[in-house]
Amino acid sequence: MKQDFLDISLDIKTTFAESIKEFFSECKLEGSNQYHCSNCKKHTDAVKHTTLEKAPTNLIINLKKYDQFGAKVSSNMTKYDSEFNLYEYVNSPKKSAMKNGLVYELYAVINHEGKYSN
């Protein structure tokens, strides 16, 4: 499935590079986590991964501070890269023309402090 995007939500790892690498890594869907095919209506083993065909001019990175159940995760990221390149995650016939166009520079960091209230 192809989707346009402007942002990526990353799980927090020790470094930003580790978080990006995990986002684009393959995930095996097997056992109780099998893929359900909507055509044949059956569960089957599969491999899920994300690649880029094109990238946005500006990219927003969200570091997930909470897990899927709302519990705060450990935020021990110790290194933020001021520049990173998404070239290795591109899967496109136009990849060679993109090499210099997939470098992103860190522009701003927003760190929310406070409590959530209803």
C-alpha positions as CSV (number, residue, x, y, z in Angstrom):
1,M,0.0,0.0,0.0
2,K,1.4,3.4,-0.9
3,Q,0.8,6.5,1.3
4,D,2.1,10.0,1.2
5,F,3.4,11.2,4.6
6,L,4.7,14.3,6.4
7,D,5.5,12.8,9.7
8,I,7.0,9.6,11.3
9,S,6.2,8.4,14.8
10,L,9.2,6.6,16.3
11,D,9.7,4.5,19.4
12,I,12.3,6.0,21.6
13,K,15.7,4.1,21.6
14,T,19.1,5.2,22.9
15,T,19.9,7.1,19.7
16,F,17.9,8.8,17.0
17,A,19.6,6.6,14.4
18,E,18.4,3.4,16.3
19,S,14.9,4.8,16.3
20,I,14.9,5.4,12.6
21,K,16.5,2.0,11.8
22,E,13.8,0.2,13.9
23,F,11.0,2.1,12.1
24,F,12.2,0.9,8.7
25,S,13.1,-2.6,9.8
26,E,11.2,-5.7,8.8
27,C,8.6,-7.2,11.1
28,K,7.6,-10.8,10.8
29,L,3.9,-11.4,11.1
30,E,3.5,-15.0,12.3
31,G,1.8,-17.2,14.9
32,S,-0.9,-15.2,16.7
33,N,0.2,-12.1,14.8
34,Q,-0.4,-13.4,11.3
35,Y,-1.5,-11.2,8.5
36,H,-5.2,-11.5,7.5
37,C,-5.7,-11.4,3.8
38,S,-8.9,-9.6,2.8
39,N,-9.0,-11.4,-0.5
40,C,-8.8,-15.1,0.6
41,K,-10.1,-14.4,4.1
42,K,-7.2,-16.4,5.7
43,H,-4.4,-15.7,8.1
44,T,-0.9,-16.3,6.7
45,D,2.7,-15.6,7.7
46,A,4.1,-12.4,6.2
47,V,6.8,-9.8,6.4
48,K,5.9,-6.1,6.9
49,H,8.3,-3.3,6.2
50,T,8.3,0.4,5.3
51,T,10.3,1.8,2.4
52,L,10.2,5.2,0.8
53,E,9.4,5.9,-2.8
54,K,9.6,9.7,-2.3
55,A,10.1,11.8,0.7
56,P,8.5,15.1,1.8
57,T,10.4,18.4,1.7
58,N,9.8,18.9,5.4
59,L,9.6,15.9,7.8
60,I,8.1,15.9,11.3
61,I,9.5,13.3,13.7
62,N,7.3,12.4,16.7
63,L,9.1,10.5,19.5
64,K,6.5,8.3,21.2
65,K,6.4,9.1,24.9
66,Y,3.6,6.7,25.6
67,D,2.9,3.1,24.7
68,Q,-0.3,1.8,23.1
69,F,-1.9,1.5,26.6
70,G,-1.1,5.1,27.7
71,A,1.8,4.3,30.0
72,K,4.8,6.6,29.8
73,V,7.9,4.9,28.2
74,S,11.4,5.4,29.3
75,S,12.8,8.4,27.4
76,N,16.5,7.7,27.6
77,M,17.5,8.9,24.1
78,T,20.9,10.3,24.7
79,K,21.8,11.5,21.1
80,Y,19.9,13.6,18.7
81,D,21.4,13.8,15.2
82,S,21.4,17.3,13.8
83,E,21.3,15.8,10.3
84,F,20.2,12.5,8.9
85,N,19.8,10.9,5.5
86,L,16.9,8.6,4.6
87,Y,18.5,7.4,1.4
88,E,19.1,3.8,2.5
89,Y,15.4,3.4,3.1
90,V,14.4,4.3,-0.5
91,N,13.0,1.7,-2.8
92,S,12.4,3.5,-6.1
93,P,13.7,3.4,-9.6
94,K,14.6,7.1,-9.1
95,K,16.8,6.4,-6.1
96,S,20.1,7.5,-7.6
97,A,18.7,10.9,-8.4
98,M,17.6,11.3,-4.7
99,K,20.9,10.8,-2.9
100,N,21.4,14.4,-2.0
101,G,17.7,15.2,-1.6
102,L,17.0,13.0,1.4
103,V,19.2,14.7,3.9
104,Y,17.2,16.4,6.7
105,E,18.5,18.9,9.2
106,L,17.1,19.2,12.7
107,Y,15.2,22.5,12.8
108,A,13.5,22.5,16.2
109,V,12.8,20.4,19.2
110,I,9.6,20.6,21.3
111,N,9.6,19.0,24.7
112,H,6.2,18.9,26.3
113,E,6.2,19.1,30.1
114,G,3.2,18.8,32.3
115,K,0.4,16.4,33.0
116,Y,-2.6,15.3,31.0
117,S,-5.9,16.1,32.4
118,N,-9.5,15.6,31.3
